[in-house]
Amino acid sequence: MVNGSIPVANFSILNQGKFCSNDSIHIKNTSTVDFGNITLLQLFWDYTNNPGSFVVDTMPAAGKVYSYEYYRFNQPISKQFNIHFAAYSGLTCVSTKDTIITVYAAPEISFTIQPKSSICLGEPFTLQGVASGISASTVSKVLWNFGDRLSDTNWLTYKTYKDSGNYSIIFTGTTVNGCKDSALQKVVVYPIPSVHTQGQINVLQGASVTLTPTFTGNQLSYLWQPALYLNNASISNPLCTPDTNVLYTINVTNNHLCSASDTLLVRVLFMPIIPNVFSPNGDNKHDTWHIEMLNKYPNCSVDVFDRNGQAVFHSFPYDIEWDGTCKGKPVPIGVYYYVIKPGSGRAPITGSVTVIR
């Protein structure tokens, strides 16, 4: 067998520049021979340290590209590798080329989302980023995808997202040699429900009232606290039959465990206690007609008449108690008649009161 001409082994590195241990190196075969063919290529990526490991291509072609990624390392800052390229023409005619390249350490980036990667709208979370395997002095820049740059620490507290939805968080670390690595995690931000009460409702003593807050959200569960005087503390609109004033808190939670709350004061309107006598004589004892519990009725009115049916006193609401005068002058002692309209569902109350001195 007669071989062709002696070949000239040659290749070019396509991605010129700094090589990082987490990048691939791409070389293109540019070997030539005057006549005949390049019949075989041997490619050693680390000829000096590992000469027994090589790639054989029995079907080489001009312009063919070969790629290789060195093992990722963090220390030392850089390593050198000898790329050895052998081109054969026939069986025995061979030409070689060697090129020394420098490969730089690359960071290994990761981060955690605390407390979890599924959060409720408005819930704060904390990110902890780690560039492992390399010292902090070799990291020149650490960048989160929302633009907050960190220098001395890889911690970042991000208060909240403005809207619910699916988000991607990217954490990137770059060494002083320009080698970088990134980590990506998904964050799901769920909408929160809403609940609004009237703030306060009134109910007559001995009566019942249905609590009717308004809600937004899907697949909600409900919890009223305390459960006192309620027929069911786990429904949206329980029936309340209170014996005294109660401040309730309503908590609503959706299927993603996102919750909201509001408070509701249920105030019991007791029957007013109406004295049938008072003595406006200036001795600071019973000088006004004090009607207990009437001040709890926000829309009550009080009218007082003499025996002839003439009005001597009117108040709406009863925020200033009657002092036994009419138009600034003391009324005569005697019996006077009243009509009290408490409102809030209670019927008018009539009767008489005696003024003594």
C-alpha positions in Angstrom: 0.0 0.0 0.0 1.3 3.4 -0.9 0.3 6.3 1.4 -0.5 9.7 0.2 1.6 12.7 0.9 2.6 13.5 4.5 -0.4 15.3 6.1 -0.2 18.6 7.9 -2.2 18.4 11.2 -4.0 21.6 12.1 -7.1 22.8 13.9 -8.6 26.1 15.0 -10.3 26.9 18.3 -13.7 28.4 17.4 -14.6 29.9 20.8 -11.5 32.0 21.4 -11.2 33.8 24.7 -11.2 32.7 28.3 -12.1 29.1 28.9 -14.1 28.2 32.0 -14.3 24.7 33.5 -18.1 24.7 32.9 -17.9 25.7 29.2 -17.4 23.5 26.2 -14.4 24.0 23.9 -15.0 23.7 20.1 -12.2 23.0 17.6 -12.4 22.7 13.9 -10.3 20.3 11.8 -8.2 22.2 9.3 -5.7 19.5 8.6 -4.5 19.2 4.9 -2.6 16.7 2.7 -1.2 17.5 -0.8 -2.7 14.4 -2.4 -4.7 11.4 -1.0 -6.9 11.7 2.0 -6.7 12.3 5.8 -7.7 8.9 6.8 -7.8 9.1 10.6 -7.6 11.7 13.4 -6.6 11.2 17.0 -7.6 14.0 19.5 -6.1 14.2 23.0 -7.8 16.8 25.2 -5.3 16.4 28.1 -2.3 14.9 26.5 0.2 15.8 29.2 -1.8 14.5 32.2 -3.9 11.8 30.5 -2.2 10.5 27.3 -4.1 7.3 27.4 -7.4 9.0 26.8 -8.2 10.1 23.3 -10.8 10.2 20.6 -10.4 8.5 17.3 -12.2 9.6 14.2 -12.0 7.2 11.2 -14.1 9.4 9.0 -12.5 12.8 9.3 -13.5 15.7 7.1 -12.2 19.2 6.6 -14.1 21.7 8.7 -15.5 19.0 11.1 -16.0 20.4 14.6 -15.2 18.6 17.8 -16.4 19.6 21.2 -15.3 18.8 24.7 -16.1 20.0 28.2 -13.5 19.7 30.9 -14.5 18.6 34.3 -15.8 21.4 36.4 -13.3 22.5 39.1 -13.3 25.3 41.7 -9.7 25.2 42.8 -7.1 26.2 41.8 -7.9 29.4 40.0 -6.7 28.0 36.7 -5.3 24.8 35.1 -3.5 24.2 31.8 -4.3 21.5 29.3 -2.4 20.3 26.2 -4.6 19.6 23.2 -2.7 17.1 21.0 -4.0 16.6 17.5 -2.7 13.8 15.2 -3.7 13.5 11.5 -2.9 10.4 9.5 -2.7 9.9 5.8 -2.9 6.2 5.1 -1.6 4.0 7.9 1.7 5.4 8.9 2.1 8.9 7.7 1.2 11.2 10.6 1.5 14.8 11.6 0.7 16.3 15.0 0.0 19.7 16.5 -0.1 20.7 20.2 -1.7 23.7 21.8 -1.7 24.7 25.5 -4.9 26.2 26.7 -5.7 27.7 30.1 -9.0 26.8 31.8 -10.3 28.8 34.7 -12.2 27.7 37.8 -16.0 28.2 37.6 -18.3 28.7 40.5 -21.2 26.4 41.4 -24.2 28.5 42.0 -27.3 27.4 44.0 -29.8 29.1 46.2 -32.7 28.3 48.5 -36.0 30.0 48.9 -37.2 30.2 52.5 -39.7 29.3 53.8 -40.9 27.8 50.5 -41.2 28.4 46.7 -45.0 28.6 46.8 -46.1 31.7 48.7 -49.1 33.9 49.1 -49.4 37.3 47.7 -47.9 39.8 50.2 -45.9 37.1 52.0 -42.2 37.9 52.4 -39.6 35.4 51.6 -35.8 35.1 51.9 -33.3 33.9 49.4 -29.9 32.4 50.3 -27.4 32.1 47.5 -24.3 30.0 47.6 -21.2 30.0 45.3 -19.7 26.8 46.5 -16.1 25.5 46.0 -14.5 28.9 45.6 -13.4 31.6 48.0 -15.4 34.8 48.4 -12.4 36.8 47.1 -12.7 35.2 43.7 -16.3 36.2 43.2 -16.5 39.6 41.6 -20.3 39.9 41.2 -23.4 38.3 42.5 -26.6 39.2 40.8 -30.3 38.3 41.3 -32.7 38.6 38.4 -34.5 41.5 39.9 -31.4 43.6 39.9 -30.3 43.6 43.5 -26.5 43.4 43.7 -24.9 41.8 46.7 -21.2 42.1 47.7 -20.3 40.8 51.2 -23.3 38.5 51.5 -25.3 36.1 49.4 -28.5 36.8 51.4 -31.4 38.7 50.0 -34.7 39.4 51.6 -37.3 40.2 49.0 -40.4 41.6 50.6 -43.2 40.5 48.2 -44.4 40.4 44.7 -47.1 42.9 43.7 -49.2 40.4 41.7 -49.9 36.7 41.9 -48.5 34.5 39.1 -45.6 32.3 38.2 -42.1 33.9 38.4 -38.5 32.8 37.7 -35.7 33.8 40.0 -32.1 33.6 38.6 -29.0 33.8 40.8 -25.7 34.4 38.9 -22.2 34.4 40.3 -19.2 35.7 38.3 -15.5 35.2 39.2 -12.8 37.7 38.8 -11.7 35.7 35.7 -15.2 36.2 34.1 -16.4 32.6 34.7 -20.0 32.4 35.7 -22.7 30.0 36.7 -26.4 30.5 37.3 -29.2 28.8 39.1 -32.9 29.1 38.3 -35.9 28.3 40.5 -39.6 28.9 39.9 -41.8 30.8 42.4 -45.5 30.5 42.5 -47.4 33.4 44.1 -51.0 32.6 44.9 -53.7 35.2 45.3 -55.0 35.8 48.8 -58.8 35.9 49.6 -60.4 38.9 51.1 -63.1 39.3 53.8 -64.9 42.5 54.8 -67.4 42.9 57.7 -69.5 45.8 58.7 -67.2 46.4 61.6 -70.2 46.5 64.1 -73.8 45.3 64.1 -76.4 45.6 66.8 -78.8 42.9 68.0 -81.6 43.2 70.5 -81.3 41.3 73.7 -82.7 37.8 73.2 -82.8 38.1 69.4 -80.6 36.4 66.8 -78.7 37.9 63.8 -77.0 36.3 60.8 -73.4 37.4 60.3 -73.0 38.4 56.7 -69.4 39.4 55.7 -68.5 39.7 52.0 -65.8 37.4 50.6 -63.7 37.0 47.5 -61.7 33.9 46.6 -62.2 30.3 45.6 -62.5 27.2 47.6 -62.6 29.0 50.9 -62.8 27.7 54.4 -64.1 29.8 57.3 -63.3 30.0 61.0 -65.0 32.4 63.5 -63.3 33.0 66.8 -64.5 32.8 69.5 -67.2 30.3 68.7 -69.4 31.7 71.5 -73.1 32.2 70.7 -72.7 30.9 67.1 -74.6 28.0 65.7 -71.6 27.0 63.6 -68.2 28.6 63.7 -67.0 27.0 60.4 -69.5 28.5 57.9 -69.5 31.8 56.2 -72.8 33.2 57.6 -73.4 31.7 61.1 -76.4 32.6 63.2 -75.5 34.6 66.4 -77.6 34.7 69.5 -75.5 36.6 72.0 -76.1 37.3 75.7 -73.5 40.0 75.8 -71.2 42.0 73.4 -68.8 39.8 71.5 -65.8 40.8 69.2 -65.4 38.1 66.6 -62.5 37.5 64.2 -63.4 35.8 60.9 -60.5 34.0 59.2 -60.9 32.8 55.6 -58.4 30.5 53.9 -58.2 29.3 50.3 -57.0 25.9 49.0 -53.4 27.3 48.8 -53.5 28.1 52.6 -53.5 31.8 51.8 -55.7 33.6 54.4 -57.2 36.9 55.4 -59.2 38.1 58.4 -61.4 40.9 59.7 -63.2 41.7 62.9 -66.8 42.2 63.7 -68.3 43.6 67.0 -71.7 42.2 67.8 -73.3 44.6 70.3 -76.3 43.5 72.4 -78.9 46.2 72.8 -80.4 45.7 76.2 -83.8 47.0 77.2 -83.4 50.6 78.5 -83.9 51.0 82.2 -86.2 54.1 82.5 -86.5 55.8 86.0 -90.0 57.0 86.8 -88.8 59.8 89.0 -85.9 62.3 89.2 -85.1 65.4 91.2 -83.5 68.3 89.3 -82.8 70.4 92.5 -79.1 71.0 92.1 -77.9 68.6 94.8 -76.0 66.5 92.2 -78.2 63.5 92.9 -80.6 62.4 90.2 -80.5 65.9 88.7 -81.1 64.5 85.2 -83.3 61.9 83.8 -80.6 59.2 83.3 -81.9 56.3 81.2 -79.4 53.4 81.3 -78.6 51.5 78.1 -80.3 54.1 75.9 -76.9 55.5 74.8 -76.3 52.2 73.0 -79.1 53.0 70.6 -77.6 55.3 67.9 -80.8 56.5 66.4 -83.1 56.8 69.5 -85.3 59.8 70.1 -86.9 61.0 73.3 -90.0 63.3 73.6 -91.5 64.5 76.9 -95.0 66.1 77.3 -96.9 67.7 80.1 -100.4 66.7 81.1 -101.8 69.0 78.5 -99.9 67.4 75.7 -97.5 70.2 75.3 -93.9 69.2 74.3 -91.4 70.2 77.0 -88.4 68.2 75.8 -87.1 66.6 72.6 -83.7 64.9 71.9 -82.4 63.0 68.9 -80.3 61.1 69.9 -80.5 61.1 73.7 -76.9 62.4 74.1 -77.9 65.2 76.5 -80.1 64.0 79.4 -83.2 66.0 80.3 -82.5 68.3 83.3 -86.1 69.1 84.1 -86.3 72.4 82.2 -88.2 73.7 79.2 -86.7 76.5 77.2 -84.2 77.1 80.0 -86.7 77.3 82.8 -87.5 74.6 85.4 -90.7 72.8 84.8 -93.2 72.5 87.6 -93.1 69.4 89.7 -95.5 66.8 88.6 -96.1 63.9 86.2 -94.8 64.1 82.6 -95.3 61.7 79.8 -92.7 60.3 77.4 -92.4 58.6 74.1 -89.0 56.9 73.6 -88.2 55.5 70.1 -85.0 53.5 70.5 -84.9 52.3 66.9 -82.6 49.4 65.9 -85.6 47.2 65.7 -87.0 47.9 69.2 -90.6 49.1 69.5 -91.4 52.6 70.9 -91.7 52.8 74.7 -94.2 55.0 76.5 -94.7 55.9 80.2 -94.6 58.6 82.7 -91.9 60.2 84.8 -92.4 62.4 87.9 -90.3 65.5 88.5 -89.8 66.3 92.2 -87.6 68.9 93.9 
